[in-house]
Amino acid sequence: MTRLQPLDRAVLASALLAALGSALALRGVHQLHHARGDSVGATFVATAPPRGVLPMVTSLRAGGPAERAGLCVGDLVERIDGRAPATLAEVQREMATHPLVKLVVRRGARDLPIEVRGR
């Protein structure tokens, strides 16, 4: 039997996380846009973890504002400008109407503050 190398484990874990996100999806993936129409470079899907509906980052545009701010695929958005988001539409609205959005994301067992700025 072949043993998995550390890189193989990481690839497998990443694929499992992506599959879990897809399985938990409640709504379609939405592209977020800045008020000027510029994309912040992140897509989200709504998930249903034990603590309610949370937007999960599903992709990032290389070098985009969201990636530069430190968002990672798999991050769960717990708070946006100090409030828990109720829907993906709320996240989209906040990102579209504010040049700076303060997020708290759950990454693994940690909650991290992240500020996303438009271009």
Secondary structure as UniProt FT lines:
FT   HELIX           6..23
FT   STRAND          30..33
FT   TURN            35..36
FT   STRAND          39..47
FT   TURN            50..51
FT   STRAND          54..60
FT   TURN            62..63
FT   HELIX           65..69
FT   TURN            73..74
FT   STRAND          76..80
FT   TURN            81..82
FT   HELIX           88..97
FT   STRAND          100..107
FT   TURN            108..109
FT   STRAND          110..117
//
